[in-house]
Amino acid sequence: MKAIQFKEYGKPEVLEIVDIPIPEIKPRSVLVQVKASGVNFADTARRYGQYLAKTPLPYIPGSEVAGVITEVSLEVTDFKVGDRVVALTEDGGYAEYIALHESQLIKIPEAVEFNHAAAILGQGVSAYHILKTSGQLKKGDTVVVHAAAGGVGTFAVQLAKIMGAGKVIATASSPEKLELAYSLGADFGVNYLEENWHKQILAYTEGKGADVVLEMVGGDIFRNSLKCMAVNGRLVIYGRAGGQETKFDPAILMQRNVSVIGFWLVHILKDTKIFNESVRELLESISNGKLKLVIGETFPLEEAKRAHELMESRQTKGKLIINP
């Protein structure tokens, strides 16, 4: 089978297409023909060797996988050949086939496309738990979603509304991206490249500020976010796309009883029940039309390098998908 692999850390150029044996399934496992694999910032961090967990070499990226079961071991009883399934895995998604343990699998409703199913696993589930579990979103809260036209952002704008947010404020780097956020339900938009953008948020909220802020850049974006927090506000950090160390005066947290909370999806994955329930809820929201999927662009396996380049350029909208 064909797969994308890197044998050293570095820029997108280290990604290469290789021919390797189709994986052999182990007890209680299945073989899945991959129809869609999501592209994430975590994939680029792994490629640079900067991920929170160690990345072994050689490495096949891809943690979000949707496809069709082509083989099952004798011990598997809940799944059969031909089932459409989705799974989150440590690696191996950028390939034509992947072997997965049955405990990782969730069946895809007939109304949901493979691309859409793969899109929710990392960024969709992250947005869900950033808002609900870490952000403790309450009905009527004002939510700020940074990078609202991105993968997590497009989910977060919609899920905040579904969960009962009073107002959703989107930030992005261009009018076009803000228009996308508005189309997904955002009530107000701010270009975070403008000076003192946080003052626009304070003005919009009549000085109250935001109850929940989703932040993944760091640096000035983080510091200015703290300036527009409501009393008892929660700022959830789920990435450091800016790649820089962020320093701030903790006294600013005391002024409004602000909490800064870290989020890493890995810890959600450790509780299979919680993870699977959130995936099924997201799949149901897609099926009933409440959740709109924004697929920015799709790529054949051979163009994984281009997918990584586009993601790092920050010029993309929505979710990037590889179709092996």
Secondary structure, 3 states (H helix, E strand, C coil): CEEEEECCCCCHHHCEEEECCCCCCCCCEEEEEEEEEEECHHHHHHHHCCCCCCCCCCECCCCEEEEEEEEECCCCCCCCCCCEEEEECCCCCCECEEEEEHHHCEECCCCCCHHHHHHHHHHHHHHHHHHHHHCCCCCCCEEEECCCCCHHHHHHHHHHHHCCCCEEEEEECCHHHHHHHHHCCCCEEEECCCCCHHHHHHHHCCCCCEEEEEECCCHHHHHHHHCCEEEEEEEEECCCCCCCCCCCCCHHHHHCCCEEEECCHHHHHCCHHHHHHHHHHHHHHHHCCCCCCCEEEEEEHHHHHHHHHHHHHCCCCCEEEEEC
